[in-house]
Structures are given as structure tokens and as C-alpha cells.
């Protein structure tokens, strides 16, 4: 819920725009938002951990808004 409050502020909207503006020319191949699901396809990505670096040609990141839309429960 706090995430939604943040995203609905000018700071939240501008932060997302800054990130997308940085990713688009360098790594972001495609992105889309459909049915409350974000999908990003990135090129030439580096994943870093403390002592390890993994480079991949393409990575796909899928993220949802966290709402459970697949089940129908009653109380």
C-alpha cells in the first residue's frame, strides 16, 4: 500500500521516468504493462553479487502489482 502512495506522488512518477530514461538507450530492449503485469526485456545485462559477476546477453524481468487476481475467495 505504501508503494501505491509513493507512485502516486510527483517524486514517484519522476523517479520511474528517470530510471526508464536511463535504461532505454543503454539496456532496455522492450517493456510493456498489461493486466497489472510489467515485462521488461534487457540486453547485455550484468548481475553483481559481493564476489561474483554474471553477464548475460538478454534478461527478462516480469513484475506484478502484488494483487491476487487469480483466486476468488469468500468469507
DSSP file (Angstrom, degrees, kcal/mol; ACC not computed):
  #  RESIDUE AA STRUCTURE BP1 BP2  ACC     N-H-->O    O-->H-N    N-H-->O    O-->H-N    TCO  KAPPA ALPHA  PHI   PSI    X-CA   Y-CA   Z-CA
    1    1 A X     >        0   0    0      0, 0.0     4,-1.8     0, 0.0     5,-0.1   0.000 360.0 360.0 360.0 -40.5    0.0    0.0    0.0
    2    2 A X  H  >  +     0   0    0      1,-0.2     4,-2.4     2,-0.2     5,-0.2   0.854 360.0  58.6 -62.7 -33.1    2.8    2.4    0.8
    3    3 A X  H  > S+     0   0    0      1,-0.2     4,-2.8     2,-0.2    -1,-0.2   0.919 104.5  49.8 -61.3 -43.4    4.2    1.7   -2.7
    4    4 A X  H  > S+     0   0    0      1,-0.2     4,-1.5     2,-0.2    -1,-0.2   0.899 109.6  51.0 -63.8 -40.2    1.0    2.9   -4.3
    5    5 A X  H  < S+     0   0    0     -4,-1.8    -1,-0.2     1,-0.2    -2,-0.2   0.918 112.4  47.0 -61.9 -42.7    1.1    6.1   -2.2
    6    6 A X  H >< S+     0   0    0     -4,-2.4     3,-1.7     1,-0.2     6,-0.7   0.919 110.1  52.3 -63.9 -44.4    4.6    6.7   -3.3
    7    7 A X  H 3< S+     0   0    0     -4,-2.8    -1,-0.2     1,-0.3    -2,-0.2   0.777 103.6  58.5 -65.4 -26.2    3.9    6.0   -7.0
    8    8 A X  T 3< S+     0   0    0     -4,-1.5    -1,-0.3    -5,-0.2     2,-0.2   0.391  92.7  88.0 -85.7   4.7    1.0    8.5   -7.0
    9    9 A X  S <> S-     0   0    0     -3,-1.7     4,-2.3    -4,-0.1     5,-0.2  -0.600  88.9-115.1 -96.8 163.3    3.3   11.3   -6.0
   10   10 A X  H  > S+     0   0    0     -2,-0.2     4,-2.5     1,-0.2     5,-0.2   0.884 117.9  53.2 -62.3 -38.8    5.3   13.6   -8.3
   11   11 A X  H  > S+     0   0    0      2,-0.2     4,-2.3     1,-0.2    -1,-0.2   0.923 109.1  48.4 -63.5 -44.4    8.5   12.2   -6.8
   12   12 A X  H  > S+     0   0    0     -6,-0.7     4,-1.9     2,-0.2    -2,-0.2   0.914 113.7  46.3 -62.7 -43.7    7.4    8.6   -7.5
   13   13 A X  H  X S+     0   0    0     -4,-2.3     4,-1.9    -7,-0.2    -2,-0.2   0.904 114.1  47.4 -66.4 -41.3    6.4    9.4  -11.1
   14   14 A X  H  X S+     0   0    0     -4,-2.5     4,-2.4     2,-0.2    -1,-0.2   0.862 108.6  55.6 -70.4 -33.2    9.5   11.3  -11.9
   15   15 A X  H  X S+     0   0    0     -4,-2.3     4,-2.2     2,-0.2    -1,-0.2   0.925 108.3  47.7 -63.5 -43.8   11.7    8.6  -10.3
   16   16 A X  H  X S+     0   0    0     -4,-1.9     4,-2.5     1,-0.2     5,-0.2   0.919 111.6  50.7 -62.2 -42.4   10.2    6.0  -12.7
   17   17 A X  H  X S+     0   0    0     -4,-1.9     4,-2.5     1,-0.2    -2,-0.2   0.892 108.9  51.2 -63.3 -40.2   10.7    8.3  -15.6
   18   18 A X  H  X S+     0   0    0     -4,-2.4     4,-1.8     2,-0.2    -1,-0.2   0.924 111.1  48.0 -63.1 -44.5   14.4    8.9  -14.7
   19   19 A X  H  X S+     0   0    0     -4,-2.2     4,-2.2     1,-0.2    -2,-0.2   0.932 113.5  46.7 -62.8 -45.9   15.0    5.1  -14.5
   20   20 A X  H  X S+     0   0    0     -4,-2.5     4,-2.7     1,-0.2    -1,-0.2   0.898 109.8  53.9 -64.4 -39.2   13.3    4.4  -17.8
   21   21 A X  H  X S+     0   0    0     -4,-2.5     4,-0.8     1,-0.2    -1,-0.2   0.855 112.0  45.5 -63.1 -33.9   15.2    7.3  -19.5
   22   22 A X  H  X S+     0   0    0     -4,-1.8     4,-0.6    -5,-0.2    -2,-0.2   0.864 117.0  43.8 -75.7 -36.4   18.5    5.8  -18.3
   23   23 A X  H  X>S+     0   0    0     -4,-2.2     5,-2.8    -5,-0.2     4,-1.8   0.856 100.3  69.1 -77.7 -35.9   17.6    2.2  -19.3
   24   24 A X  H  <5S+     0   0    0     -4,-2.7    -1,-0.2     1,-0.2    -2,-0.1   0.909 105.3  36.7 -56.5 -50.8   16.1    2.9  -22.7
   25   25 A X  H  <5S+     0   0    0     -4,-0.8    -1,-0.2     1,-0.1    -2,-0.1   0.765 129.0  32.0 -75.9 -19.4   19.2    4.0  -24.6
   26   26 A X  H  <5S-     0   0    0     -4,-0.6    -2,-0.2    -3,-0.3    -3,-0.2   0.911 133.6  -8.5-103.9 -54.2   21.5    1.5  -22.8
   27   27 A X  T  <5S+     0   0    0     -4,-1.8    16,-3.0    -5,-0.2     2,-0.4   0.708  93.6 101.9-121.4 -28.7   19.9   -1.8  -21.8
   28   28 A X  E   < +A   42   0A   0     -5,-2.8    14,-0.2    14,-0.2     3,-0.1  -0.487  31.8 170.8 -75.5 119.8   16.2   -1.8  -22.3
   29   29 A X  E     -     0   0A   0     12,-3.1     2,-0.3    -2,-0.4    13,-0.2   0.913  68.1 -14.9 -87.6 -56.6   15.0   -3.6  -25.4
   30   30 A X  E     -A   41   0A   0     11,-1.4    11,-2.9     2,-0.0    -1,-0.4  -0.982  57.4-176.7-144.7 155.7   11.3   -3.7  -24.8
   31   31 A X  E     +A   40   0A   0     -2,-0.3     2,-0.3     9,-0.2     9,-0.2  -0.985   7.2 172.1-148.4 153.9    8.8   -3.1  -21.9
   32   32 A X  E     -A   39   0A   0      7,-1.8     7,-2.4    -2,-0.3     2,-0.4  -0.989  23.0-145.3-156.4 159.3    5.1   -3.3  -21.6
   33   33 A X  E     +A   38   0A   0     -2,-0.3     2,-0.4     5,-0.2     5,-0.2  -0.978  32.0 154.6-129.9 116.2    2.3   -3.2  -19.0
   34   34 A X  E >   -A   37   0A   0      3,-2.2     3,-0.8    -2,-0.4    -2,-0.1  -0.987  65.4  -4.4-146.8 131.1   -0.7   -5.4  -19.5
   35   35 A X  T 3  S-     0   0    0     -2,-0.4    -1,-0.1     1,-0.2     3,-0.1   0.900 128.8 -54.2  54.5  46.6   -3.2   -6.9  -17.0
   36   36 A X  T 3  S+     0   0    0      1,-0.2    29,-1.2    28,-0.1     2,-0.4   0.783 115.0 118.5  59.7  30.6   -1.3   -5.4  -14.0
   37   37 A X  E <   -AB  34  64A   0     -3,-0.8    -3,-2.2    27,-0.2     2,-0.4  -0.980  51.0-155.3-131.8 120.4    1.9   -7.1  -15.2
   38   38 A X  E     -AB  33  63A   0     25,-3.3    25,-2.6    -2,-0.4     2,-0.4  -0.766  10.6-170.7 -90.3 137.9    5.1   -5.3  -16.2
   39   39 A X  E     -AB  32  62A   0     -7,-2.4    -7,-1.8    -2,-0.4     2,-0.4  -0.991   3.6-177.4-130.7 124.9    7.5   -7.1  -18.6
   40   40 A X  E     -AB  31  61A   0     21,-2.9    21,-2.9    -2,-0.4     2,-0.5  -0.971  10.5-162.9-120.5 134.7   11.0   -5.8  -19.3
   41   41 A X  E     -AB  30  60A   0    -11,-2.9   -12,-3.1    -2,-0.4   -11,-1.4  -0.980  16.5-170.1-116.8 120.2   13.5   -7.3  -21.8
   42   42 A X  E     -AB  28  59A   0     17,-3.2    17,-2.4    -2,-0.5     2,-0.3  -0.832  10.3-146.2-113.3 146.5   17.0   -6.1  -21.2
   43   43 A X  E    S+ B   0  58A   0    -16,-3.0    15,-0.3    -2,-0.3    14,-0.1  -0.853  74.7   7.0-110.2 147.9   20.2   -6.6  -23.4
   44   44 A X  E    S-     0   0A   0     13,-2.4     2,-0.3    -2,-0.3    13,-0.2   0.941  84.6-179.6  50.2  63.8   23.8   -7.0  -22.2
   45   45 A X  E     - B   0  56A   0     11,-1.8    11,-2.6    -3,-0.2     2,-0.5  -0.704  21.2-154.3-100.6 144.6   22.9   -7.2  -18.5
   46   46 A X  E     - B   0  55A   0     -2,-0.3     2,-0.5     9,-0.2     9,-0.2  -0.981   3.6-163.5-117.5 126.2   25.3   -7.6  -15.6
   47   47 A X  E     - B   0  54A   0      7,-3.1     7,-2.8    -2,-0.5     2,-0.4  -0.941  15.1-163.5-105.6 127.2   24.2   -9.2  -12.3
   48   48 A X  E     + B   0  53A   0     -2,-0.5     2,-0.2     5,-0.2     5,-0.2  -0.917  15.9 172.5-118.3 136.9   26.5   -8.5   -9.4
   49   49 A X        -     0   0    0      3,-3.0     3,-0.1    -2,-0.4    -2,-0.0  -0.699  56.2 -79.2-122.8-178.1   26.9  -10.1   -6.1
   50   50 A X  S    S+     0   0    0     -2,-0.2     3,-0.0     1,-0.2    -2,-0.0   0.906 124.8   5.2 -53.3 -50.3   29.5   -9.5   -3.5
   51   51 A X  S    S+     0   0    0     -3,-0.0     2,-0.4     1,-0.0    -1,-0.2   0.308 121.1  73.7-117.4   8.3   32.2  -11.6   -5.1
   52   52 A X        -     0   0    0     -3,-0.1    -3,-3.0     2,-0.0     2,-0.4  -0.957  49.8-168.6-132.5 143.0   30.5  -12.7   -8.4
   53   53 A X  E     -B   48   0A   0     -2,-0.4     2,-0.5    -5,-0.2    -5,-0.2  -0.995   7.8-171.2-129.4 125.0   29.7  -11.0  -11.7
   54   54 A X  E     -B   47   0A   0     -7,-2.8    -7,-3.1    -2,-0.4     2,-0.4  -0.974   3.8-164.1-119.5 126.3   27.4  -12.7  -14.2
   55   55 A X  E     -B   46   0A   0     -2,-0.5     2,-0.3    -9,-0.2    -9,-0.2  -0.921   9.7-179.4-110.2 133.6   26.9  -11.2  -17.7
   56   56 A X  E     -B   45   0A   0    -11,-2.6   -11,-1.8    -2,-0.4     3,-0.1  -0.954  31.6-136.3-130.5 151.6   24.1  -12.3  -19.9
   57   57 A X  E    S+     0   0A   0     -2,-0.3   -13,-2.4     1,-0.2     2,-0.3   0.862  90.9  11.1 -71.9 -36.4   23.1  -11.3  -23.5
   58   58 A X  E     -B   43   0A   0    -15,-0.3     2,-0.4   -14,-0.1    -1,-0.2  -0.998  61.8-175.1-147.8 139.3   19.4  -11.0  -22.6
   59   59 A X  E     -B   42   0A   0    -17,-2.4   -17,-3.2    -2,-0.3     2,-0.5  -0.994  11.3-153.4-134.1 141.8   17.3  -11.0  -19.4
   60   60 A X  E     -B   41   0A   0     -2,-0.4     2,-0.5   -19,-0.2   -19,-0.2  -0.968   9.9-168.0-117.1 125.3   13.5  -10.9  -19.0
   61   61 A X  E     -B   40   0A   0    -21,-2.9   -21,-2.9    -2,-0.5     2,-0.4  -0.955   2.3-172.0-115.6 127.1   12.1   -9.4  -15.8
   62   62 A X  E     +B   39   0A   0     -2,-0.5     2,-0.4   -23,-0.2   -23,-0.2  -0.975   7.9 175.9-121.3 131.9    8.4   -9.8  -15.0
   63   63 A X  E     -B   38   0A   0    -25,-2.6   -25,-3.3    -2,-0.4     2,-0.2  -0.996  11.2-159.9-139.2 138.9    6.7   -8.0  -12.1
   64   64 A X  E     -B   37   0A   0     -2,-0.4   -27,-0.2   -27,-0.2   -28,-0.1  -0.682  33.4-112.2-112.5 170.3    3.2   -7.8  -10.9
   65   65 A X        -     0   0    0    -29,-1.2     3,-0.1    -2,-0.2   -28,-0.1   0.498  53.8-113.0 -80.9  -2.3    1.4   -5.3   -8.7
   66   66 A X  S    S+     0   0    0      1,-0.3     2,-0.3   -30,-0.2    -1,-0.1   0.369  73.1 132.1  90.3  -4.5    1.1   -7.9   -5.9
   67   67 A X        -     0   0    0    -31,-0.1     2,-1.2     1,-0.1    -1,-0.3  -0.610  60.3-127.5 -80.8 140.7   -2.7   -8.2   -6.0
   68   68 A X        +     0   0    0     -2,-0.3     3,-0.2     1,-0.2    -1,-0.1  -0.738  44.1 156.7 -88.6  95.1   -4.0  -11.7   -6.1
   69   69 A X        +     0   0    0     -2,-1.2    -1,-0.2     1,-0.2    -2,-0.0   0.487  58.4  71.6 -97.1  -5.0   -6.3  -11.6   -9.1
   70   70 A X  S    S+     0   0    0     -3,-0.1     2,-0.3     2,-0.0    -1,-0.2   0.646  89.2  62.6 -89.2 -14.3   -6.3  -15.3   -9.9
   71   71 A X        -     0   0    0     -3,-0.2     2,-0.5     2,-0.0    -3,-0.0  -0.814  61.6-151.5-116.0 154.7   -8.4  -16.6   -7.0
   72   72 A X        +     0   0    0     -2,-0.3     2,-0.3     2,-0.0    -3,-0.1  -0.901  26.5 177.4-123.3  99.6  -12.0  -15.9   -6.0
   73   73 A X        -     0   0    0     -2,-0.5     2,-0.3     2,-0.0    -2,-0.0  -0.764  12.3-164.5-109.2 150.9  -12.4  -16.3   -2.2
   74   74 A X              0   0    0     -2,-0.3    -2,-0.0     1,-0.1     0, 0.0  -0.936 360.0 360.0-127.5 153.6  -15.4  -15.8    0.0
   75   75 A X              0   0    0     -2,-0.3    -1,-0.1     0, 0.0    -2,-0.0   0.399 360.0 360.0-108.8 360.0  -15.7  -15.3    3.7
